Amino acid sequence: MIALVGATGRSGAALARALAAAGVAFIPVARNAAAWAALGLPGALRVADLRDPAALKRALAGADRVVSTVHARWAPALLAAAEPGASFVLMGSTRRFSQWPDAHGDGVRAGEAAFRASGRPGVMLHPTMIYGAQGEDNVRRLAALVARLPVAPLPGGGRALVQPIHQDDVTRCLMAAAMRDWHAAETIVIAGPKPLPYRDFLRAVAGAAGLRTPPILPISALLLRLLAPLTRIVPGLPRIGGDEVRRLTEDKAFDIGAMRNVLGVDPMPLDRGLALTFAAPHISA
């Protein structure tokens, strides 16, 4: 039996829908009973707070496969609470490869280290930027900026590479990983089909949103980080953090051979994913 931890989150809810559609029985685990009821999916929720070891142990009782879409920093708690023979599918992030350490990336690295040291079989999936989920605002926030700014100020002119992945492909990877027998603790990066410069990603988002593409204004990352706090006080502008600006300066390009060969998932092209994203109604998180 699969226990799905984080069943009411974006990736968790998407996976819950996919499992239900495929007729795969699972135990949903989350903190918010009302949020689970609102999804209208089958399955009796086991309520558990990840900070409560006893409640988490009860929630995972009887599950021989634990699939978690919560932050990887909770891996030690899940490993400790699960049945002794359980295998795992955990969600990490390619932030673990960033040269700019932050709490998010540090938590992923710590979770991965705990998973590898545990001797438990399974896989931790490291997605790149996820777009296209219900309530997700990565590309919509970018479109909102494009719509309001006369130029697009990008560090280094937006030459750094990105390789975003659509939520549907994340769900397919989670499904494939959950159905597979693992014999050791492994990690797999999941990403879009190919990297592209951020400036081209911005143009693709603008086109999909029906917006003009503003001229690219090369700007230093330091200056842009200094200006980022203004997005919190200028009405109508989505908030941009200094850490986000800093990450725009590093390439995020990855080999997805294992995603294709081990999980059997060939990700959709960016233009198709963006078309799906902007065709869907926006639901605020």
Order of alpha helices (4+ residues) and beta strands (2+ residues): beta-alpha-beta-alpha-beta-alpha-beta-alpha-beta-alpha-beta-beta-alpha-beta-beta-beta-alpha-beta-beta-alpha-beta-alpha-alpha-alpha-alpha
